[in-house]
Amino acid sequence: MTNPLQPASRHWKQWLWRALLGLILLLMFLSLIGPLMSWPLTDESTYLLQARQMAQGLLPYRDFYDFVTPGSQFIGSLFFRLNGFSLIGIRLLVVIGWLLELLMLYTMGKNHLPKPWLNLLLAFLWLTDSRYPVFQHHFWSGLVALGAVFMSWRYLQSLYNGKAQPRWIALSGILCATTFWFTQSLGILLTGALTAFSLLHCFLHERELQGVGYRQVKNQAVLARWLREWGRFGALPWLAMHGLCILTLITLGIWPDFVRDTIQWLAEGHYNQTSVLGYYPTFHQEFVETIKPFLDGVPFPAALLFIFRFPIALHLFLIGALPILGILGMGYALPNRFHYRLLQRQDDELLLLWLCGTALIISTMSYSTSMHITSNGGIAFLLGAVVLARFLNRRPKLEKLMQPLIGGFYGLLLLGAVTGSLTMLLWGSWLSPTQTMPQPLLYTDPNTSGPQMVQLLNHLHEANEQKRSVFIFSESPSLYLVGGYQNATRFVLIIPQYTSAPQIKEIMRDLEKNKPLLIVDDMTMHSLLKDPRFAQYSASQLTIPALSEFLSTHYTLQASYGRYGVFRRNQN
C-alpha cells in the first residue's frame, strides 16, 4: 500500500527504477536465448556426441577418437544418464558453472577492488560468459583450474587468520590434478604455477619468521617448510588423483588406446602443425571481422549499423586486451617489489593470482579465440580490473568520472549482448524438434539455409531406416549428434595435416569394411584456406587423396544442400 506521506515524485521514481530494472533483466534474458538454442558447432558437438556415446556404454579412445583427456565427456555422460539427452539442459549446466566462477572471482576480488569496480567487473564477466554457454573441454578445465586456485586462496585466508587449515591445500591439489584430466596442457601449466607459488610463499614466510633479509633465507628451511605443508597436503593428493584416473583407464582396458590418442599423437606433432602459437593474430581476427565492413568504405546509410556493431567490437577488444593488461601490469608490479625487497607476505594473494592467471592465459596461446580466452581468462580479467582501478585511484580527476562511465559501460555491454542475440534470432532459422532432435535449434550457417538443413537431415534418415552407417567428412559432427546416425568410423574430425597417416589408413579400413550408405562432404576444405592455422599449406596439401579416390570409385553425388554434398554408394 502506498504511504500517503511519501511524496508523489519519489513514488514515481521508485516505479521508474523498478521498470528499468525489469527491462534490464528482460534484455539479459533475451541475450541468452540465442546462445542457449544455437546450432552446436564443431567442438561443442564433438564433445556432446562423445558424452552421449559414453552414456550409451561406449568407451573413449577405443570406440571414438579424441586427443584430450576424458573429463568433459564424463560430466556430459553423467548428465545425460540422469536427465536424458538435452542440449539446452547441459548448456544451462554450463551457465551454472559460469555463475560459480563469478562467485569465486567476486570472493577473491573483494580485497583488491572497490565496490564500483567489482560490480563493473561482475557485469562485464556475466555478459561475456553468457555469450558462451558452450559445452567443451576448455570451459570445464578452466572452471576446475579456477577452483584449484580458489582453494589455495582459502588456505592463505585461514593462514592470515591464525588458523591454518591444510585441507584447502589438499583440495587444491586434487583439483589441480583433475584439471589435467580435462585438458592436458592446462593441467601441466597450472601444476607448474602452483608449485612456483608454493615455493615463493614458503620463502617469504621463512624470511618473515626468521626476521632476516632475502639473501639470508636458507634454501633447506624453505624446502623443509614446503615438504611439511604443500608437499604432504598438496602433492600427495595430487599424485593420488592421477593414480586413480590412470587405474580407472587400466581397469576399463583402454589405457593403450588412451596413450595412442592423447600422448603418441600429440608427441608426433600433429596438433602443432595446425596451431597458431600467438595471442594477437588469432583472437583479434574476430575483432577485425566485426569492424571490417566499415573499413571497406560502406555507404553512409549502411554505416549507421556501426551503432549496433560498436558495442560488440568494444566487447571483443576488451576480451582480448584486458587479460593482457592484467598479466603485464601485475607482472611489472610484483617482480619490481621483489627486486627492491619490498614484497611482503600480504602480497601472497596477488602473487598466487598472477602466477596462475598467467598459466591460464598461456594455455590459450595455441588458438586464442574469444571463447577460449573467456574460458581460461577469469583471473586475468580480475587482475586487469585491479590494474585499471589502481591507475585511476592515483588520479582523482578521472575517478570522479567513474559513475557515468560505469553506467555507460553497462549500457554498451548489454546492448552488445542483446544485439548479438537478436542477430541470431532475426537472421537464423528455427529447426523444429524431431525424434532424434527433441528440442528446437536456431540454425545460423550463412552457407546453408534452415530448409536445406532440414532436407539434408531427412535425406540422411534413409540410412537409419536401412540400419546402415553414414560418414560425414570432415567438420560437421553436429549432423551425427542431432540426427542420431551411426558413424562408419570412430573419427568425427578428419582434417588434412591434422589427421595423421596411420589414422587415415584406419579410416579407410573402416570405410571399406562398413560400406556406409551415404557420405556427406561439408566442403570444409574451402574454409581451411582462410584459417590462420592452415595458412602455411597450399590447396593441394589440404586434400586427402585416398578419400577422394574412394569417393569417386564407390559413390555418386546424389544431392547438394548448401555447402553439403550427399554421396550415395553405388550398387556394384
ZICORBEL-V586114 format. One record per residue. N is the residue number from 1. PSI is psi in degrees with one decimal (* if undefined). D_FIRST is the distance of its C-alpha to the first C-alpha in Angstrom with 2 decimals. Layout:
N;PSI;D_FIRST + N;PSI;D_FIRST
This chain:
1;136.5;0.00 + 2;134.1;3.82 + 3;119.7;6.45 + 4;-20.4;9.04 + 5;-10.8;11.76 + 6;130.1;11.28 + 7;142.6;13.99 + 8;-35.9;13.47 + 9;-40.2;16.14 + 10;-38.6;14.54 + 11;-45.7;11.37 + 12;-33.3;14.00 + 13;-39.8;16.06 + 14;-44.5;13.60 + 15;-35.6;13.37 + 16;-43.5;17.12 + 17;-38.6;17.85 + 18;-42.3;16.03 + 19;-40.6;18.02 + 20;-42.6;21.11 + 21;-42.1;20.79 + 22;-39.8;20.43 + 23;-42.2;23.48 + 24;-44.6;25.44 + 25;-39.0;24.87 + 26;-42.4;25.92 + 27;-38.5;28.98 + 28;-38.5;29.88 + 29;-42.6;29.81 + 30;-37.9;31.91 + 31;-18.3;34.34 + 32;-22.9;35.04 + 33;-49.2;35.91 + 34;-54.9;39.30 + 35;-36.4;40.59 + 36;-30.9;39.47 + 37;10.8;41.24 + 38;155.1;44.17 + 39;130.4;47.75 + 40;129.4;49.14 + 41;-171.5;51.76 + 42;-58.8;55.02 + 43;-47.7;54.11 + 44;-46.0;50.94 + 45;-30.0;52.58 + 46;-49.4;55.56 + 47;-32.7;53.58 + 48;-42.6;51.46 + 49;-44.8;54.72 + 50;-37.6;56.37 + 51;-40.4;53.42 + 52;-37.4;53.57 + 53;-39.5;57.34 + 54;-38.3;56.98 + 55;-26.2;54.46 + 56;0.3;57.21 + 57;-0.1;59.72 + 58;157.2;61.52 + 59;138.7;62.55 + 60;151.7;61.96 + 61;-40.4;65.03 + 62;-45.9;67.26 + 63;-19.9;65.36 + 64;149.8;63.58 + 65;140.8;64.23 + 66;151.4;62.10 + 67;-0.9;63.11 + 68;160.3;59.98 + 69;159.2;59.30 + 70;18.1;57.39 + 71;-44.5;54.14 + 72;-44.2;51.87 + 73;-34.7;53.56 + 74;-45.4;53.21 + 75;-45.1;49.40 + 76;-42.4;49.21 + 77;-37.8;51.51 + 78;-42.5;49.55 + 79;-43.8;46.33 + 80;-33.8;48.16 + 81;-38.4;49.69 + 82;-33.0;46.33 + 83;-9.9;44.28 + 84;166.5;46.90 + 85;119.9;47.55 + 86;109.1;44.35 + 87;-46.9;44.50 + 88;-38.3;40.74 + 89;-45.6;40.29 + 90;-27.0;42.73 + 91;-35.3;41.32 + 92;-32.2;37.89 + 93;-38.4;39.81 + 94;-40.1;41.07 + 95;-41.5;37.53 + 96;-39.0;36.70 + 97;-41.1;39.88 + 98;-42.0;38.79 + 99;-37.0;35.52 + 100;-40.1;37.70 + 101;-45.0;39.87 + 102;-39.9;36.94 + 103;-43.1;35.90 + 104;-42.8;39.49 + 105;-37.7;39.88 + 106;-45.0;36.62 + 107;-42.4;37.85 + 108;-23.4;41.30 + 109;-13.2;40.09 + 110;-32.0;37.80 + 111;-11.0;40.87 + 112;-7.8;42.21 + 113;135.0;39.43 + 114;157.6;36.79 + 115;-44.3;33.21 + 116;-40.3;33.03 + 117;-39.3;36.31 + 118;-41.1;35.34 + 119;-41.5;32.17 + 120;-42.7;34.36 + 121;-44.5;36.96 + 122;-40.7;34.56 + 123;-44.3;33.19 + 124;-45.3;36.80 + 125;-39.8;37.96 + 126;-46.5;35.23 + 127;-22.5;35.91 + 128;-51.0;39.59 + 129;-37.6;39.62 + 130;-14.1;37.44 + 131;-17.7;40.19 + 132;62.8;42.58 + 133;60.0;41.34 + 134;129.7;45.06 + 135;104.4;46.91 + 136;164.3;50.03 + 137;-27.6;51.94 + 138;-39.3;51.02 + 139;-49.6;47.34 + 140;-39.6;48.14 + 141;-37.5;50.82 + 142;-40.4;48.60 + 143;-46.0;45.80 + 144;-38.6;48.29 + 145;-42.8;50.01 + 146;-37.4;46.76 + 147;-39.7;46.19 + 148;-42.0;49.68 + 149;-41.4;48.98 + 150;-39.4;45.66 + 151;-38.7;47.52 + 152;-39.1;50.10 + 153;-40.6;47.35 + 154;-36.1;45.88 + 155;-42.1;49.37 + 156;-39.7;49.57 + 157;-41.8;46.28 + 158;-34.8;47.64 + 159;-42.1;50.86 + 160;-31.7;49.20 + 161;3.4;47.37 + 162;8.6;50.76 + 163;72.7;50.29 + 164;129.1;51.98 + 165;96.4;51.06 + 166;-14.7;53.70 + 167;-28.5;51.79 + 168;-35.6;49.90 + 169;-40.8;53.32 + 170;-45.4;54.26 + 171;-38.5;51.14 + 172;-42.7;51.83 + 173;-41.3;55.41 + 174;-45.7;54.42 + 175;-35.2;51.92 + 176;-44.2;54.46 + 177;-38.6;57.05 + 178;-33.4;54.60 + 179;-40.2;53.98 + 180;-33.7;57.66 + 181;6.6;57.21 + 182;-44.5;54.70 + 183;117.7;56.55 + 184;-48.6;59.93 + 185;-42.3;59.99 + 186;-38.3;56.61 + 187;-41.0;57.51 + 188;-45.7;60.75 + 189;-40.7;59.19 + 190;-38.3;56.39 + 191;-43.6;58.99 + 192;-41.2;60.96 + 193;-44.9;57.96 + 194;-34.4;56.80 + 195;-44.6;60.43 + 196;-42.5;60.91 + 197;-45.8;57.72 + 198;-36.6;58.63 + 199;-44.5;62.09 + 200;-37.9;60.78 + 201;-47.3;58.19 + 202;-37.1;61.01 + 203;-47.7;63.13 + 204;-38.5;60.50 + 205;-36.0;59.85 + 206;-39.3;63.56 + 207;-44.3;64.02 + 208;-41.5;61.34 + 209;-41.8;62.61 + 210;-14.5;66.22 + 211;39.3;65.42 + 212;171.1;67.76 + 213;177.3;67.74 + 214;-42.3;67.26 + 215;-17.1;70.98 + 216;-6.9;71.54 + 217;129.0;69.25 + 218;132.9;71.47 + 219;-35.3;70.98 + 220;-38.5;71.92 + 221;-39.0;69.09 + 222;-46.5;66.57 + 223;-40.2;67.86 + 224;-41.5;67.91 + 225;-40.4;64.30 + 226;-45.3;63.31 + 227;-36.2;65.18 + 228;-35.3;63.68 + 229;-70.8;60.06 + 230;-32.7;59.56 + 231;-50.4;62.73 + 232;-44.9;62.22 + 233;-18.3;58.45 + 234;-50.6;58.03 + 235;-38.7;61.31 + 236;-46.6;62.09 + 237;-34.8;58.79 + 238;-46.8;59.29 + 239;-39.8;62.77 + 240;-39.5;61.62 + 241;-44.0;58.98 + 242;-42.3;61.59 + 243;-39.7;64.05 + 244;-42.6;61.62 + 245;-42.8;60.96 + 246;-43.0;64.69 + 247;-37.9;65.56 + 248;-44.5;63.07 + 249;-39.0;64.75 + 250;-42.8;68.17 + 251;-38.7;67.16 + 252;-10.5;65.90 + 253;20.1;69.25 + 254;14.4;67.84 + 255;-46.7;68.79 + 256;-38.6;71.71 + 257;-39.2;69.51 + 258;-46.3;66.85 + 259;-42.4;69.51 + 260;-43.7;70.98 + 261;-38.9;67.72 + 262;-16.9;65.74 + 263;-54.8;68.56 + 264;-46.2;71.72 + 265;-42.0;70.12 + 266;-41.2;68.31 + 267;-29.1;71.46 + 268;-9.3;73.46 + 269;13.5;71.27 + 270;-33.9;69.88 + 271;-41.1;66.33 + 272;-28.4;67.60 + 273;-21.4;69.50 + 274;41.1;66.29 + 275;154.3;64.05 + 276;104.6;63.28 + 277;72.9;63.27 + 278;149.0;61.17 + 279;-50.3;57.58 + 280;-48.8;57.53 + 281;-39.6;59.62 + 282;-49.0;57.72 + 283;-47.4;54.09 + 284;-7.5;54.30 + 285;-37.5;55.87 + 286;-42.4;52.34 + 287;-45.2;51.20 + 288;-39.7;54.24 + 289;-28.4;53.79 + 290;-38.5;50.23 + 291;-3.8;51.44 + 292;-41.5;54.98 + 293;-29.0;54.44 + 294;-13.0;53.58 + 295;-12.9;56.62 + 296;18.4;58.89 + 297;50.9;58.42 + 298;138.8;55.70 + 299;157.1;55.53 + 300;-50.4;52.85 + 301;-41.7;50.42 + 302;-28.6;50.47 + 303;-19.3;50.09 + 304;-22.2;46.55 + 305;-16.6;45.69 + 306;-23.9;46.26 + 307;-36.4;42.73 + 308;-28.1;41.58 + 309;-25.2;44.45 + 310;-46.3;44.11 + 311;-37.1;41.07 + 312;-43.1;42.98 + 313;-43.1;46.13 + 314;-42.7;44.35 + 315;-46.8;42.82 + 316;-42.0;46.26 + 317;-42.8;47.90 + 318;-35.2;45.56 + 319;-38.2;46.13 + 320;-36.4;49.82 + 321;-37.6;49.88 + 322;-43.1;47.25 + 323;-39.9;48.96 + 324;-39.4;52.32 + 325;-43.8;50.93 + 326;-44.7;49.58 + 327;-46.2;52.85 + 328;-41.8;55.12 + 329;-48.0;53.07 + 330;-29.7;52.71 + 331;-23.0;56.22 + 332;-42.3;57.51 + 333;-48.4;55.58 + 334;-50.1;56.31 + 335;-32.3;60.04 + 336;-41.9;60.47 + 337;-36.8;59.07 + 338;-40.6;61.34 + 339;-41.0;64.33 + 340;15.6;63.89 + 341;37.5;63.27 + 342;-8.3;59.71 + 343;126.4;58.04 + 344;172.7;56.39 + 345;-32.6;54.95 + 346;-14.8;51.44 + 347;0.8;52.28 + 348;-44.9;52.56 + 349;-50.9;49.14 + 350;-33.9;49.86 + 351;-43.0;53.39 + 352;-48.4;52.14 + 353;-39.0;49.68 + 354;-47.4;52.34 + 355;-46.3;55.12 + 356;-37.7;53.05 + 357;-37.6;51.14 + 358;-42.6;54.56 + 359;-41.7;55.87 + 360;-40.1;52.95 + 361;-40.3;53.47 + 362;-33.9;57.24 + 363;-16.2;56.72 + 364;-3.5;55.31 + 365;-21.7;58.45 + 366;-32.8;60.21 + 367;86.5;57.85 + 368;73.5;54.77 + 369;166.4;52.45 + 370;-35.8;48.84 + 371;-40.3;47.84 + 372;-44.0;50.49 + 373;-41.6;49.43 + 374;-41.3;45.77 + 375;-36.6;46.82 + 376;2.9;48.93 + 377;10.0;47.57 + 378;-47.4;44.38 + 379;-39.8;46.09 + 380;-36.6;47.84 + 381;-43.7;44.57 + 382;-44.9;43.24 + 383;-38.1;46.46 + 384;-40.8;46.26 + 385;-37.9;42.81 + 386;-44.2;44.26 + 387;-44.9;47.23 + 388;-43.8;45.12 + 389;-41.7;42.75 + 390;-36.6;45.78 + 391;-45.4;47.41 + 392;-30.2;44.50 + 393;-23.5;43.86 + 394;1.6;47.38 + 395;85.8;46.57 + 396;-35.7;43.78 + 397;-39.6;43.88 + 398;-32.5;43.11 + 399;-30.2;40.40 + 400;-22.6;38.38 + 401;0.3;38.18 + 402;-47.4;36.52 + 403;-53.8;32.89 + 404;-34.0;33.71 + 405;-42.8;36.33 + 406;-44.4;34.04 + 407;-46.0;31.42 + 408;-37.2;34.21 + 409;-42.5;35.81 + 410;-48.6;32.69 + 411;-42.8;32.53 + 412;-44.5;36.25 + 413;-43.3;36.32 + 414;-40.4;33.44 + 415;-41.9;35.15 + 416;-43.4;38.38 + 417;-44.0;36.97 + 418;-41.2;35.28 + 419;-44.2;38.45 + 420;-42.6;40.65 + 421;-42.5;38.66 + 422;-36.3;38.49 + 423;-44.3;42.23 + 424;-42.1;42.88 + 425;-39.1;40.70 + 426;-36.5;42.22 + 427;-5.6;45.82 + 428;177.0;45.99 + 429;131.7;46.84 + 430;126.3;45.03 + 431;123.3;47.49 + 432;154.5;46.53 + 433;147.9;46.71 + 434;-177.5;50.14 + 435;-37.1;51.65 + 436;-10.6;52.46 + 437;86.6;49.39 + 438;-13.3;46.43 + 439;147.8;43.74 + 440;146.9;43.63 + 441;150.3;44.81 + 442;109.9;44.56 + 443;126.6;48.15 + 444;24.2;48.79 + 445;121.6;52.51 + 446;-16.7;53.89 + 447;-8.4;57.33 + 448;129.3;56.46 + 449;163.1;54.05 + 450;-47.9;51.73 + 451;-37.1;53.94 + 452;-38.7;56.99 + 453;-40.1;55.40 + 454;-42.8;54.66 + 455;-40.1;58.31 + 456;-46.2;59.51 + 457;-40.2;57.60 + 458;-37.0;58.93 + 459;-45.2;62.42 + 460;-22.0;62.28 + 461;-19.8;61.13 + 462;-35.9;64.76 + 463;-39.9;65.69 + 464;-40.1;63.31 + 465;-34.7;64.75 + 466;3.4;68.24 + 467;44.1;67.11 + 468;160.6;68.50 + 469;166.5;67.25 + 470;167.4;66.27 + 471;123.2;66.62 + 472;119.5;64.20 + 473;118.2;65.65 + 474;-13.4;64.32 + 475;40.2;60.68 + 476;58.5;58.55 + 477;-14.7;57.74 + 478;-29.1;54.53 + 479;-41.6;56.77 + 480;-41.0;57.87 + 481;-54.9;54.29 + 482;-21.2;52.61 + 483;-17.3;55.74 + 484;30.4;56.88 + 485;149.3;60.47 + 486;126.0;63.17 + 487;134.5;64.45 + 488;-14.1;68.24 + 489;177.6;68.22 + 490;6.6;66.17 + 491;138.7;65.34 + 492;-14.9;62.45 + 493;113.9;63.09 + 494;102.3;66.64 + 495;130.3;67.09 + 496;144.7;70.43 + 497;-9.8;71.19 + 498;-48.6;68.27 + 499;126.8;69.58 + 500;164.8;72.78 + 501;-44.8;76.18 + 502;-35.2;76.22 + 503;-38.6;72.77 + 504;-40.5;73.99 + 505;-40.7;77.00 + 506;-41.5;74.75 + 507;-44.6;72.61 + 508;-37.7;75.75 + 509;-41.8;77.09 + 510;-39.1;73.85 + 511;-40.0;73.99 + 512;-37.0;77.65 + 513;-46.9;76.95 + 514;-18.5;73.71 + 515;66.4;74.48 + 516;140.7;70.92 + 517;-41.7;70.67 + 518;141.9;68.60 + 519;132.2;68.32 + 520;125.0;65.57 + 521;117.2;66.29 + 522;11.6;63.07 + 523;32.0;65.06 + 524;-28.4;63.61 + 525;-29.9;66.87 + 526;-38.4;65.92 + 527;-26.7;62.79 + 528;-30.3;64.76 + 529;-23.0;66.85 + 530;-4.1;63.76 + 531;126.1;62.49 + 532;-23.3;63.30 + 533;-19.8;64.17 + 534;16.1;67.06 + 535;-23.8;68.19 + 536;-8.9;71.41 + 537;146.2;72.58 + 538;170.0;74.30 + 539;-37.7;73.42 + 540;-28.2;76.39 + 541;-12.3;75.16 + 542;37.9;71.81 + 543;162.2;73.43 + 544;94.8;74.53 + 545;-39.5;77.99 + 546;-40.4;78.31 + 547;-39.6;75.15 + 548;-41.8;76.12 + 549;-41.5;79.53 + 550;-40.8;78.09 + 551;-45.8;75.72 + 552;-26.7;78.47 + 553;-40.5;80.86 + 554;-6.3;78.76 + 555;156.0;75.85 + 556;135.9;75.34 + 557;123.3;72.35 + 558;-35.5;70.69 + 559;157.7;67.52 + 560;135.1;65.41 + 561;96.1;61.63 + 562;-123.9;60.62 + 563;2.0;61.88 + 564;127.7;62.73 + 565;130.6;66.22 + 566;121.4;66.91 + 567;136.5;70.45 + 568;143.0;71.92 + 569;136.9;74.78 + 570;157.8;78.15 + 571;-31.8;79.84 + 572;*;82.94
